[in-house]
Amino acid sequence: MTHEVVLDLKDEVTEVRRDNARLEELLANKARSGRREDFDKEVQQDSRGQPPIEAPTPSRSRMQGKQADRARNQSDGLCRLDPIGAQAEGLHNPDL
């Protein structure tokens, strides 16, 4: 009989811990939303009650163009020489 009581107590402790974890999560969410609301009020006061202006998002074609530019500009680890520039600098070796 004492073994059953111990098992019941363990189950009870597990349930209480689970409930505590849920309550802590709710408190953390409430604190975050409170901070967010405080921040929103502060922003409104700074902007004299006017809603913040949102910047338009770039078009899909503009985003794809920027990605292509980035891909072109990324180094692949190879050194490329400009033969005309190297010749002008006296670095060009025609024997190679």
C-alpha positions as CSV (number, residue, x, y, z in Angstrom):
1,M,0.0,0.0,0.0
2,T,2.8,2.5,0.7
3,H,4.2,1.8,-2.7
4,E,0.9,2.9,-4.3
5,V,0.9,6.1,-2.2
6,V,4.4,6.9,-3.3
7,L,3.5,6.3,-7.0
8,D,0.4,8.6,-6.6
9,L,2.6,11.3,-5.0
10,K,5.1,11.1,-7.8
11,D,2.2,11.5,-10.3
12,E,0.9,14.4,-8.4
13,V,4.3,16.1,-8.3
14,T,4.7,15.6,-12.0
15,E,1.3,17.2,-12.7
16,V,2.1,20.2,-10.4
17,R,5.4,20.7,-12.2
18,R,3.7,20.6,-15.5
19,D,1.1,23.1,-14.3
20,N,3.9,25.4,-13.0
21,A,5.7,25.3,-16.3
22,R,2.5,26.3,-18.1
23,L,1.9,29.2,-15.7
24,E,5.4,30.4,-16.0
25,E,5.0,30.4,-19.8
26,L,1.8,32.4,-19.5
27,L,3.5,34.9,-17.2
28,A,6.4,35.3,-19.6
29,N,4.0,35.9,-22.5
30,K,2.1,38.5,-20.5
31,A,5.3,40.3,-19.6
32,R,6.4,40.3,-23.2
33,S,3.1,41.7,-24.4
34,G,3.2,44.4,-21.7
35,R,6.6,45.5,-22.8
36,R,5.4,45.5,-26.4
37,E,2.5,47.7,-25.4
38,D,4.7,50.0,-23.4
39,F,7.0,50.3,-26.5
40,D,4.1,51.0,-28.8
41,K,2.9,53.8,-26.5
42,E,6.4,55.3,-26.3
43,V,6.7,55.2,-30.1
44,Q,3.3,56.9,-30.4
45,Q,4.3,59.6,-28.0
46,D,7.6,60.2,-29.8
47,S,5.7,60.5,-33.1
48,R,3.1,62.8,-31.5
49,G,0.3,60.4,-31.8
50,Q,0.8,59.7,-35.5
51,P,0.9,56.1,-36.6
52,P,4.4,54.9,-37.8
53,I,5.0,55.0,-41.5
54,E,5.8,51.7,-43.0
55,A,8.3,51.4,-45.8
56,P,7.1,49.6,-48.8
57,T,8.6,46.2,-49.4
58,P,10.7,45.9,-52.6
59,S,9.2,44.2,-55.5
60,R,10.1,40.5,-56.2
61,S,12.1,41.4,-59.4
62,R,14.1,44.0,-57.4
63,M,14.8,41.4,-54.7
64,Q,15.9,38.8,-57.3
65,G,18.1,41.4,-59.0
66,K,19.9,42.1,-55.7
67,Q,20.3,38.4,-55.0
68,A,21.9,37.9,-58.5
69,D,24.2,40.9,-57.9
70,R,25.3,39.4,-54.5
71,A,25.9,36.0,-56.2
72,R,28.0,37.7,-58.9
73,N,30.0,39.6,-56.3
74,Q,30.8,36.7,-54.0
75,S,34.3,35.5,-54.2
76,D,34.8,31.9,-55.3
77,G,38.4,31.9,-53.9
78,L,40.0,32.4,-57.4
79,C,42.2,35.3,-58.2
80,R,41.3,36.9,-61.6
81,L,43.8,39.2,-63.3
82,D,43.0,41.9,-65.7
83,P,45.5,41.2,-68.5
84,I,45.4,44.8,-69.8
85,G,45.7,46.2,-66.3
86,A,48.6,43.8,-65.5
87,Q,50.3,44.8,-68.8
88,A,50.0,48.5,-67.9
89,E,51.4,47.8,-64.4
90,G,54.3,45.8,-65.9
91,L,53.1,42.6,-64.2
92,H,52.1,40.7,-67.4
93,N,54.5,37.9,-68.3
94,P,53.9,36.8,-71.9
95,D,56.0,33.6,-71.4
96,L,53.4,32.1,-69.1
